[in-house]
Amino acid sequence: MASVVIKNWDNKTWLSSQNYINSFNNFLIKNTKINSNFKILDIGCGRGKILGSLKSKLKLKYKPLGIDIVNHKDRDKRIKFKKANILNLSLRKSQKFDLIMIKQTIHLIKLSKVKKLLKSLEKILNTKGKIIIFTLDTENNEIPTFKLMKLKLNKSLIRDKEIFKIITNLYPQRIQKKFIFNVRISKKKYLEMIKNRYISTLIPFSKKQLIQGIQEIKLNYKNKLKFKDKLNCIIL
Ligand SMILES: C[S@@+](CC[C@H](N)C(=O)[O-])C[C@H]1O[C@@H](n2cnc3c(N)ncnc32)[C@H](O)[C@@H]1O
């Protein structure tokens, strides 16, 4: 069971901007050769904007399916949605997919459950189907942080490396890519995101810790933030 509930990840942030979604979907299409016949599943889909946009862009014949533990009122209506914890869901083997995406969600799964999850997903993949996993870049991460946030983020990135090792052991043939998006955002807007605890790292902080962190960012960053949002991509 995931212990954190993330509600503001894609709530009017760069991650839900048309620019980000277009650029991400272009990356996805290029690297997985999606066509309009593809059946797609997104695990931890959030508001489902990425898949919704992909549905329109490629005129997908089948509505993609998104699964998430949170059912957002403003989720994208172009996708089918199931509110569920992926770890408790028994996946119907009769329904197979050509592409299963896990974007910035696998770090929320217990290490001991990652293998079981991937093996169960394999069973609902079509013969030529692929699983594509995105995690934050662990080496040169540029996400603006305050000190405590950085500590917590680094811990999570160490865990991501563990996950990467598990995946590499299971799938030595995996393909690795990087998705990079240039973020331009005002400090004011970014501070709103921090206040809304947009990233899982911020969820456990107390109000006081968050206020202190906001002060730190106010002092240490310019009014316009420019950084690269970098993701590791693993294709199985
Ligand atoms: C960081 S967000 C990423 C959202 C989306 N994939 C994106 O990149 O825009 C992680 C999402 O995974 C969902 N999630 C976490 N654990 C989950 C689980 N065990 N089963 C289903 N969804 C889960 C959260 O509710 C959240 O929407």
The ligand as a MOL file (V3000), in Angstrom:
LIG
                    3D

  0  0  0     0  0            999 V3000
M  V30 BEGIN CTAB
M  V30 COUNTS 27 29 0 0 0
M  V30 BEGIN ATOM
M  V30 1 C 4.1290 11.6600 -8.9060 0
M  V30 2 S 2.5450 11.2360 -9.4230 0 CHG=1
M  V30 3 C 2.7590 10.9400 -11.1590 0
M  V30 4 C 1.4840 11.1350 -11.9610 0
M  V30 5 C 1.6210 10.8980 -13.4730 0
M  V30 6 N 2.1130 9.5800 -13.7750 0
M  V30 7 C 2.5340 11.9420 -14.0820 0
M  V30 8 O 3.7110 11.6810 -14.2590 0
M  V30 9 O 2.0470 13.0430 -14.3510 0 CHG=-1
M  V30 10 C 2.3380 9.5910 -8.7750 0
M  V30 11 C 0.9340 9.0440 -8.9380 0
M  V30 12 O 0.9130 7.6690 -8.5840 0
M  V30 13 C -0.2730 7.4020 -7.8360 0
M  V30 14 N -0.0190 6.1840 -7.0470 0
M  V30 15 C 0.8580 6.0380 -6.0280 0
M  V30 16 N 0.8480 4.7700 -5.5670 0
M  V30 17 C -0.0560 4.0880 -6.3110 0
M  V30 18 C -0.5390 2.7450 -6.2990 0
M  V30 19 N -0.0710 1.8520 -5.4280 0
M  V30 20 N -1.5030 2.3770 -7.2060 0
M  V30 21 C -1.9890 3.2880 -8.0880 0
M  V30 22 N -1.5570 4.5910 -8.1400 0
M  V30 23 C -0.6250 4.9810 -7.2650 0
M  V30 24 C -0.4720 8.6810 -7.0320 0
M  V30 25 O -1.7890 8.8310 -6.5610 0
M  V30 26 C -0.0730 9.7490 -8.0570 0
M  V30 27 O -1.1590 10.1730 -8.8360 0
M  V30 END ATOM
M  V30 BEGIN BOND
M  V30 1 1 1 2
M  V30 2 1 2 3
M  V30 3 1 2 10
M  V30 4 1 3 4
M  V30 5 1 4 5
M  V30 6 1 5 6
M  V30 7 1 5 7
M  V30 8 2 7 8
M  V30 9 1 7 9
M  V30 10 1 10 11
M  V30 11 1 11 12
M  V30 12 1 11 26
M  V30 13 1 12 13
M  V30 14 1 13 14
M  V30 15 1 13 24
M  V30 16 1 14 15
M  V30 17 1 14 23
M  V30 18 2 15 16
M  V30 19 1 16 17
M  V30 20 1 17 18
M  V30 21 2 17 23
M  V30 22 1 18 19
M  V30 23 2 18 20
M  V30 24 1 20 21
M  V30 25 2 21 22
M  V30 26 1 22 23
M  V30 27 1 24 25
M  V30 28 1 24 26
M  V30 29 1 26 27
M  V30 END BOND
M  V30 END CTAB
M  END
